[in-house]
Amino acid sequence: MMKFSPDNRSMLFTPATSAEKFASAHRSGADVAVVDLEDAVAEAYKDSARKECRRFFTGRGAERGQAEALRINPLTTVHGLLDLLALCEFDPKPDVIVVPKVEAPRDIEIVESILSSVSYAPDLAAILETPKGLERASDIAQSSPRMRALVFGSADYSFAIGASRDWASLYAARARIVNTAYCAGIDCVDAPVFDYHDVETLAHESVLDRNMGFSGKAAIHPSQVPLINERFSPDPETIELARQIVAASEANSGNATSVGGMMIGRPFVSAAMALLRRYGSEPAEPMDTPEAIRADAQPTGK
């Protein structure tokens, strides 16, 4: 039985310089709506973006079933430190801080230390996108009780090691992030498909990610969110199988038994019970067809 997380299936990134797109991000259905101060913002606009992005945070994300998040700049830059200082003055504040290019637990400690000075303790997500970061993934994943997820930054990582950006070429890095996240008891989110018109690749990668054990996938356009949410939610057949596994186990006093010709032991039962606790008997909503999503793939905020 696979783990399905209802909290980090989709992580949508929106440029902090595009205030006209903020409402679309809030309406997207993404589990985590991230306003981005880093890669999406040119150097000349960092200061103005830091001021503009405050409008993104409403304090009402929970009403939408959505976490409001901010990706700051790397802590090795002046802008990263300025982002943290500015955050102390935000009202309302983000639910989640996404920290890019994390290479050591010290990066997370700096974030927590500065924000705790104003009694602000948001959840944290660390983007692993450098060889050093991947090498210390386990230490980073366990560096804080506030750590919510590891996120794979495939573009920067592939450029750093001279690899192709296709999914299979970075298989080893992905597998390491998944295993590390599960050891730490947190979620793991794979990199986005950067061509938001390419629905087929998004659908294909989402299945590969889910089958590998990723909790979710990043998105760079709202049109990608419905498909990602569908791929990372259990379908009615999965829910029904979980029910059958739990019922068969209970009928056999918790001992190993069989369901549909498959031997079922304690790990299967535990996973099935966890799935039912998270999702109950509600099936996933029907997914829009790739054609419908492609037709709706207009620039965010339009």
C-alpha positions in Angstrom: 0.0 0.0 0.0 1.3 3.4 -1.0 1.3 6.5 1.2 -0.9 9.3 0.0 -0.3 12.7 1.7 -3.3 15.1 1.7 -1.0 18.0 2.6 1.8 18.2 0.0 0.4 16.7 -3.2 0.9 19.9 -5.1 3.2 22.8 -4.4 2.5 25.8 -6.8 5.2 28.4 -7.2 4.1 32.0 -8.3 6.6 34.8 -8.9 6.5 37.5 -6.2 6.7 40.1 -9.0 3.3 38.9 -10.4 0.8 40.2 -7.9 -1.9 39.9 -10.6 -1.5 36.1 -10.3 -1.8 35.8 -6.6 -5.6 35.3 -6.7 -5.2 32.5 -9.3 -2.7 30.7 -7.0 -5.2 30.9 -4.1 -7.9 29.5 -6.3 -5.8 26.8 -7.9 -6.5 24.0 -5.4 -2.8 23.6 -4.7 -2.1 22.1 -1.2 0.8 24.6 -0.8 0.7 28.0 -2.6 4.2 29.4 -2.7 5.1 33.0 -3.6 8.7 32.9 -4.9 11.4 35.5 -4.1 14.2 33.4 -5.5 14.6 32.0 -9.1 11.5 33.8 -10.4 12.8 37.3 -9.5 15.6 39.1 -11.2 18.3 40.7 -9.0 17.1 44.2 -9.8 13.6 43.5 -8.5 14.5 41.6 -5.3 13.8 44.5 -2.9 10.5 45.5 -4.5 9.3 41.9 -4.7 10.0 41.5 -1.0 7.6 44.3 -0.3 5.0 43.3 -2.9 4.8 39.6 -1.8 3.2 40.6 1.5 -0.1 40.9 -0.4 0.0 37.2 -1.1 -0.6 36.2 2.6 -4.1 36.4 3.7 -4.1 34.3 6.9 -7.1 32.5 5.5 -5.3 29.6 3.7 -6.7 27.0 6.0 -10.2 28.0 4.9 -9.3 26.9 1.4 -7.5 23.8 2.6 -4.2 25.4 1.5 -1.0 26.4 3.1 0.4 29.8 2.2 4.2 29.7 1.7 7.2 31.9 0.8 10.3 30.8 -0.9 13.1 33.0 0.3 16.5 33.6 -1.3 19.5 31.4 -0.4 20.9 32.1 3.0 24.4 32.6 1.5 23.1 35.8 -0.1 22.3 39.2 1.3 18.8 38.9 -0.1 18.2 35.7 1.8 19.0 37.4 5.1 16.9 40.4 4.2 14.0 38.1 3.4 14.2 36.7 6.9 14.4 40.1 8.6 11.4 41.3 6.5 9.4 38.1 7.5 9.6 39.2 11.1 7.4 42.2 10.2 4.9 40.4 8.0 1.3 40.3 9.2 -0.2 37.9 8.5 2.8 35.6 8.1 3.3 32.5 5.8 2.4 29.1 7.1 5.5 27.6 5.5 9.0 28.9 4.6 10.6 27.2 1.7 14.4 27.4 2.0 16.3 26.9 -1.3 19.8 25.4 -1.9 20.0 24.0 1.6 23.4 22.3 2.1 23.6 21.7 5.9 21.4 21.8 9.0 23.0 25.1 9.8 20.9 26.7 7.1 17.7 25.6 8.8 19.0 26.6 12.2 19.6 30.2 11.0 16.0 30.4 9.7 14.6 29.1 13.0 16.8 31.3 15.1 15.9 34.6 13.4 12.2 33.8 13.1 11.9 32.6 16.7 13.1 35.9 17.9 9.6 37.2 17.1 7.9 34.0 18.3 7.3 32.9 14.8 7.5 29.1 14.2 6.3 28.2 10.7 6.6 24.9 9.0 9.7 24.5 6.8 10.5 22.9 3.5 14.1 22.4 2.3 14.9 22.4 -1.4 17.8 20.0 -2.2 19.4 21.1 -5.4 23.1 20.9 -5.0 25.5 17.9 -4.6 26.4 19.0 -1.1 22.7 19.3 -0.2 22.0 15.8 -1.5 25.0 14.4 0.4 23.7 15.8 3.7 20.0 15.1 3.0 19.5 13.0 6.1 20.9 15.6 8.4 18.9 18.3 6.8 15.7 16.3 6.9 16.1 15.7 10.7 17.4 19.2 11.5 14.1 20.6 12.9 10.8 19.3 14.2 9.2 22.0 12.0 10.5 20.3 8.8 7.5 19.5 6.6 9.0 18.3 3.4 12.1 17.8 1.2 11.7 19.3 -2.3 13.9 18.2 -5.2 15.4 21.0 -7.3 16.2 19.1 -10.5 17.2 22.0 -12.7 20.0 23.3 -10.4 21.1 19.8 -9.5 21.3 18.6 -13.1 23.3 21.7 -14.1 25.6 21.2 -11.1 26.6 17.6 -12.0 26.3 18.0 -15.8 23.4 15.6 -16.2 20.4 15.6 -18.4 17.2 17.0 -16.8 15.0 14.1 -18.0 13.4 12.1 -15.2 15.4 8.8 -15.6 18.8 10.6 -15.6 18.2 11.8 -12.1 16.7 8.6 -10.7 19.4 8.1 -8.1 18.9 11.6 -6.6 15.2 11.1 -6.5 15.4 7.8 -4.8 17.7 9.2 -2.2 15.4 12.0 -1.4 12.4 9.7 -1.1 14.2 7.3 1.2 15.6 10.1 3.3 12.2 11.8 3.7 10.6 8.6 4.9 13.3 7.9 7.4 12.6 11.3 8.8 8.9 10.9 8.7 8.3 13.9 6.4 7.0 14.3 2.9 9.0 14.6 -0.3 8.0 16.7 -3.4 9.5 16.2 -6.8 10.5 19.0 -9.2 8.0 20.5 -11.6 7.6 20.0 -15.4 8.7 23.3 -16.6 6.7 23.2 -19.9 3.2 23.7 -18.5 1.7 22.9 -21.9 3.2 19.4 -21.9 0.4 17.6 -20.1 1.5 14.1 -21.2 5.0 14.5 -19.6 3.3 15.9 -16.4 1.0 12.9 -16.3 3.9 10.4 -17.0 6.2 11.9 -14.4 3.5 12.2 -11.8 2.9 8.4 -12.0 6.6 7.7 -11.9 6.9 10.0 -8.8 4.0 8.4 -7.1 5.2 4.9 -7.8 8.6 5.8 -6.4 7.1 7.1 -3.2 7.0 10.9 -3.6 4.2 12.6 -1.7 3.6 15.1 -4.4 5.0 17.3 -7.2 5.8 21.0 -7.7 3.9 23.1 -10.2 4.7 26.3 -12.0 1.2 26.9 -13.4 -2.3 26.5 -11.9 -3.3 24.3 -14.9 -0.9 21.6 -13.6 -2.5 21.4 -10.2 -5.7 19.3 -10.9 -3.7 16.5 -12.6 -1.1 16.5 -9.9 -3.7 16.3 -7.1 -5.5 13.5 -8.9 -2.3 11.5 -9.4 -1.3 11.8 -5.8 -4.8 11.0 -4.4 -6.1 7.4 -3.9 -8.6 6.3 -6.5 -11.8 4.5 -5.5 -10.2 1.1 -6.2 -7.4 1.9 -3.8 -9.8 3.0 -1.1 -11.8 -0.2 -1.6 -8.8 -2.4 -1.5 -7.7 -0.7 1.8 -11.2 -1.4 3.2 -10.9 -5.1 2.2 -7.5 -5.5 3.7 -8.6 -4.0 7.1 -11.8 -6.1 7.1 -9.9 -9.3 6.3 -7.3 -8.6 9.0 -10.0 -8.0 11.6 -11.8 -11.2 10.6 -8.6 -13.2 11.0 -7.7 -11.6 14.4 -4.9 -9.6 13.0 -3.0 -12.6 11.6 -1.7 -12.9 8.1 -4.5 -13.6 5.6 -5.2 -13.1 1.8 -7.1 -10.6 -0.2 -7.7 -11.3 -3.9 -5.1 -14.0 -3.9 -2.4 -11.7 -2.3 -0.9 -12.5 1.1 -1.6 -9.6 3.5 0.6 -9.1 6.6 0.9 -6.4 9.2 2.7 -3.8 6.9 -0.2 -3.9 4.4 -2.8 -3.6 7.2 -1.0 -0.6 8.8 -0.7 1.2 5.5 -4.4 0.5 4.7 -5.5 1.8 8.0 -3.4 5.0 7.6 -4.9 5.5 4.1 -8.5 5.2 5.4 -7.7 7.5 8.3 -6.5 10.2 5.9 -9.1 9.8 3.2 -12.0 7.8 4.6 -14.4 6.6 2.0 -14.3 9.7 -0.2 -13.0 8.8 -3.6 -10.7 11.2 -5.5 -12.6 13.8 -7.6 -12.7 13.0 -11.4 -9.7 14.4 -13.2 -10.0 16.8 -16.1 -8.9 15.3 -19.4 -5.4 16.3 -20.7 -7.2 18.1 -23.6 -9.3 20.1 -21.1 -6.3 21.0 -19.1 -4.3 22.0 -22.2 -7.1 24.2 -23.4 -7.1 26.0 -20.1 -3.4 26.4 -19.9 -3.4 30.2 -20.2 -0.9 32.4 -18.3 -1.6 32.6 -14.6 -4.1 35.3 -13.6 -5.7 35.5 -17.0 
